[in-house]
Amino acid sequence: MIINLSETNSLVGEWLSEIRSMEVQTDRMRFRRNMERVGEIAAYEISKTLEYEDKEVQTPLGIATCRVLKHQPVLATILRAGLALHQGLLHYFDKADHAFISAYRKHNRDGSFEISLEYVSSPSVEDQVLIISDPMLATGSSLVKTIEHLEDLGKPKHIHLVVAIACTVGIEYVLRHSNTPISIWAGDIDDELTAKGYIVPGLGDAGDLAFGNKLQQ
């Protein structure tokens, strides 16, 4: 299942226009907050797909029967770029367990790159709903490698990928290499990917825009 949150008229389109805008991107706090907002909307939409059960709650005047989550999902994100998007998901799934993965592009002298994954901290994801956040789904290589490492800790029941911008090439790559049922929730979807693996028109480097420039690896 692939969901483009910008296909229907909503405030997501407004936030994406600011996330993409070079003028607004100079305000890091605004950039992070807009990323959080996309995560919040995705969390709400994902919540409609989860399992619920009845719970009796004592009120000052009686007992109310409420629908509550049967199981909490596991929230995972790719450091550092995914932190703001992850925070938006956490605002809604505030009782969830968390996983953190450091996956980044290690550039070679010839201009090519490899995905380096050096750190994984995660609970078991066996038979769990796993929600992975990463601002950009470009080639899909880092997300596929992340999923493979998390699946070493157990077989998830379902995986939801939450991204601000996805590329059709990356979406196809992830779906081809997934052994687990997967849904992709994208703020918007672009069609072009450069030879160096950057989305066009995209938005630039989400990690740098949120947290400052880094030394190139």
WOPEHU-V5422 format. One record per residue. PHI is phi in whole degrees, 0 to 359 (none if undefined). D_FIRST is the distance of its C-alpha to the first C-alpha in whole Angstrom. Layout:
phi | d_first
PHI | D_FIRST
PHI | D_FIRST
This chain:
phi | d_first
none | 0
240 | 4
240 | 7
262 | 10
293 | 12
271 | 15
289 | 14
252 | 16
292 | 20
197 | 20
292 | 22
303 | 19
299 | 20
297 | 24
293 | 23
294 | 21
298 | 24
283 | 26
298 | 24
279 | 25
289 | 28
298 | 31
290 | 33
283 | 32
300 | 30
293 | 34
266 | 34
298 | 32
297 | 32
296 | 30
300 | 27
297 | 27
295 | 27
295 | 24
298 | 22
302 | 22
298 | 22
299 | 18
298 | 18
295 | 19
297 | 17
299 | 14
299 | 16
298 | 16
294 | 13
297 | 12
301 | 15
289 | 14
264 | 12
271 | 15
273 | 18
233 | 21
217 | 24
280 | 28
222 | 30
274 | 34
238 | 35
281 | 39
257 | 39
299 | 43
242 | 43
162 | 42
242 | 38
249 | 35
263 | 32
241 | 29
265 | 25
232 | 24
300 | 22
285 | 22
220 | 21
280 | 21
283 | 18
258 | 19
262 | 19
236 | 19
215 | 20
259 | 22
288 | 25
262 | 26
300 | 24
277 | 21
298 | 24
293 | 24
297 | 20
300 | 21
297 | 23
298 | 21
296 | 19
295 | 22
301 | 24
260 | 22
263 | 21
282 | 25
251 | 26
285 | 23
279 | 24
228 | 23
228 | 23
230 | 24
228 | 24
259 | 26
232 | 25
212 | 26
279 | 27
260 | 31
280 | 32
263 | 35
297 | 38
276 | 36
95 | 33
281 | 31
213 | 29
238 | 28
271 | 26
258 | 28
237 | 27
246 | 30
210 | 29
224 | 27
232 | 27
205 | 25
285 | 26
296 | 24
250 | 21
301 | 21
59 | 19
254 | 18
279 | 15
249 | 15
247 | 14
251 | 15
247 | 16
203 | 17
303 | 18
237 | 18
253 | 15
264 | 18
284 | 18
90 | 16
296 | 19
292 | 20
291 | 16
296 | 17
295 | 20
298 | 19
299 | 17
299 | 20
291 | 22
292 | 21
291 | 20
294 | 24
265 | 24
141 | 22
266 | 19
294 | 16
288 | 15
202 | 11
243 | 11
248 | 9
260 | 10
245 | 12
225 | 14
284 | 16
230 | 16
240 | 14
249 | 15
302 | 13
298 | 15
294 | 14
301 | 11
297 | 12
295 | 14
297 | 12
296 | 10
293 | 13
256 | 15
267 | 13
260 | 14
239 | 12
308 | 9
222 | 7
237 | 5
244 | 6
249 | 8
244 | 11
299 | 14
200 | 15
232 | 14
252 | 17
261 | 18
260 | 21
230 | 22
285 | 25
298 | 27
269 | 27
84 | 24
252 | 24
282 | 21
237 | 23
282 | 24
54 | 22
209 | 24
103 | 26
270 | 26
297 | 25
296 | 27
295 | 30
293 | 29
275 | 29
230 | 31
106 | 34
293 | 34
240 | 34
288 | 37
289 | 35
274 | 34
